[in-house]
Amino acid sequence: MLQKKLAIFVEGQTERILITRLLQEIAGYKKVSVEVYQVRGDKANRKIEPLKSNSIEVAPFFILLYDCGCDSHVLSDIKKQHDSLTDKGYEKILGLRDLYPEPLENRTKVENGIKGFLKPLLQNKGIPISMILVIMEIEAWFLGEYSFLTKIDSCLTSKFILDNLGFDLNVLDVEQIPHPSQVLDSIYQLIQRSYDKSERTVEEIASLLNYEFIYLHLVEKIKQLKQLIDAINLFLQ
């Protein structure tokens, strides 16, 4: 079987876990094969090591997912791998990074910087590249689908959070939150836990999210999430 191949570069563990689960939920667990690699080291000496694999030989779709370690390496890692991925028959590269720690008012500046970096690559022959800038952190997407919180602890209703922290998740514009992971941590502290970005914590959230709600409704509120899902759907056609 000739597989369609897509490469995705993300800035870290949280994005890697969520994107892997999202791909499997959208495509179907038996239809997409995912190989995850961790890229670490400084720009002059980057080491690529296999991290996780969900290889399915008969799957019609193959995803190569790079965990780049931090937002500053996503673009440079894409640049280094672009020619190789083109030669290996990949259809496209997707890049995903947060805007944070840049403030929201620097969004246009960061977006223009990304476009300027990619312009020379896109002018040369090779597969297309799309960058998605998450506003502000990917934890904003978790807060947009906050129903998972009551699955962690039944007391974490939107009313309980409003009464104790003073904000209403029903109406909150999650893309205007300066530091979403900090807000999520403040919610966790209400039940004497912490959102520590550990693999175990993020895996728990990823397993509890309502992907049907994300796919059908949250995309209408979060432009960058819609860009990502649209790109995945286009690849899966």
N, C-alpha and C positions, 0 to 999 in steps of 0.2 A: 504493500500500500504506500502510495506517495503522500507523505504528510505535508500539510501546510504548516509553515514555521514562523513563529513570531518571537522576537526578543524584547524583554522588558527590563529596564534598569530602574531600580528604586533606591532610595537613600538609606534605608535601614530595615531593621527587624520587623517593626510594626507594619510598615507598608508591605513587606514581603509576605507576612502571614495573611494579611487581609486580602491582598491581590490574588494569592494562591487560592484561597477559599472562594473568592468572588468568581474567578475563572471556572472553578469546578462547579459552582452553583449555576452559572449561566450556561456553560457548555454541556454539563452532565459529566459525572465522575468517570464514566467509561469512555468518554469521547475526547478527553484532553489529557495529554501526557505532559507533566511538568517536571523539569529539572532545575534545581536551585543551586546557584553558586555564590559563595561569599568572596568578595574582593576586598583585600586589606593591604595596608602599607602606604608609604608616601607616593607622590605622583611619579617619582623616578623609579620606584621599585614596587609595583603592584603585583600581589600574588593572588591567583584565582584558585580556590579550592572548592570541591563539591560539598554541598551542605545537606541537601535533602533531595529525594527523588520520588516521584510518583509515576514511574515509567510504565506505559501501557503500549505494547508493541503494535496493537491493532488500532490504536486511537488515530482518528483522522487529523487531529490537531496536536501540534507540539509547541510548547512554550519553554523558552530558555529564560530563566529569571535570575538577574544579577542583583545581589544585595551589596551595594557599593559602600556601605559603612557610614556615610554622611552626605549631606546635600552637596558639598563642594566637590565631590568626586563623580557625581552622576554624569555631567556633561563630558568631562575628560575621559571617563571610562567608555562612554558611547563613542567618542572620537577614536579611541584606540581600537575598538572592536568593529567599527563600521565596515571597513574593507573586508575583514574576515567573514563577517556575517553576510555580507553581500555575496561573496564567493561561495558560501555554503548554502545559498538558496533561500535565505530568510526573506519574507515578504516585506517586513517593516520592523522598525525599532520604536518602542514607546519608552519615554522617560518620565519618571514621576518623582517630584521633590516638593518639600514644604516651602512656603514663603518664610515662616519663622526661622531664625530670629529677626529677620528684617521686619520693620513695622509695616502695617497695612498701607501707609501712604507711599511706601517705596515699591509698591506692586508694579506699576508701569515701568519704573527704572529696571527692576529685575527681569521683567518680561522682555524688555528691549535688549538687555544684556544677553539673554538666552538666544533671542533671534539673531543677534550679531555673531554669537559664537557658532551657531549652526549654519549660518549663511554659506560659508565656504564649503562645508560638507555637502549641502544640498545643491550647490552649483555643480559639483562633480558627479560623475556617474556613480550610482549606488542606490541602495534601497532608501525609501523615504524615512524621515525621522519626525516624530511628534513628541513635544514636551508638554506635560501637564503640570501646572503649578498649583498645588493644593493651598487654599486660603483658609486658615493660616497653617494648621497642622492637620494630619489625617484623622486625629482624634475628633476634629469637628464633625466628621462624617459619623463617628460613633454617637456623638451627642444629637445629631440629626435623627438617628434611629434609636432613641433613648429607651424604647420598650425593653431592651435587653437588661436594663438595670433592675427591673422587678423580678427578673429570672435569677439574678444574683442574690437579691434580698427583696422580699415582698414589700418591705417598708419603703423602698426607694421609688415611690410614686412621684409624679410631677408636683403634686400638691405638697408632699412632704419636703421635697427639695425647695419649693418656693417658700414654704414656711420657715425653713432653716437657713437657706442661703440667699433668698431674696430675688431669685430669677426664675422665670417660668419657661420651662423647656418647650411648652406648647407653642410659644410665640417667639422664642429666642432666635435671632438671626445668627446661626452658628459661624458664619464666615466673618462676622464682626468681632468675634472673641479674640483678643490679642494672643492668648496662650491657652488653647483648648485643653491640652493635657493637664494643665494646672487646675482648670475647672473640673475636669474629670476626677482628679485626685481629691479635690475638696468634697465631691460627692461621695467618693469611696470612704473618706474619713468619717462620714456620718454613721457608718457601720463598723468603725474601728479597723478599717482596711486602708491600703494605699494603692494608688495606681502608679506602679513603679516601672512601667514599660517592660517588665520582664517577659520572657517568652511564654511562661505559664499564664500570666495575666492576660496577655494579648490573645493567646490561643483560646482562652475561656470566652472572651468577648466575641471573637470570630465565630465560635461555635454557637453563640446565642443570638446573633443578629438575625433580624427578619429580612432575608435577601429579597423576598417578593416585594416588600415595602420599599426597599432600596431601589430595586429595579423599576418599579412602576410609579413610585411617588416621590421619593427623595431626590431623584434626578431632576425633577421640575423645580426644586429649590436650590440645588447646588450645581452650578454650571460646569465646574471641573469634573465632578462625578459623572455628569452626563457625557462629557467629552470622552472620558475613559470607557464607559459602557458602550457608547456609540462605536468607538474604535475596536473594542473587543467583538461587538456584534458584526461589524464589517468584515473582520478577519474570519469569523465563524461562518459566514455565508457560503 
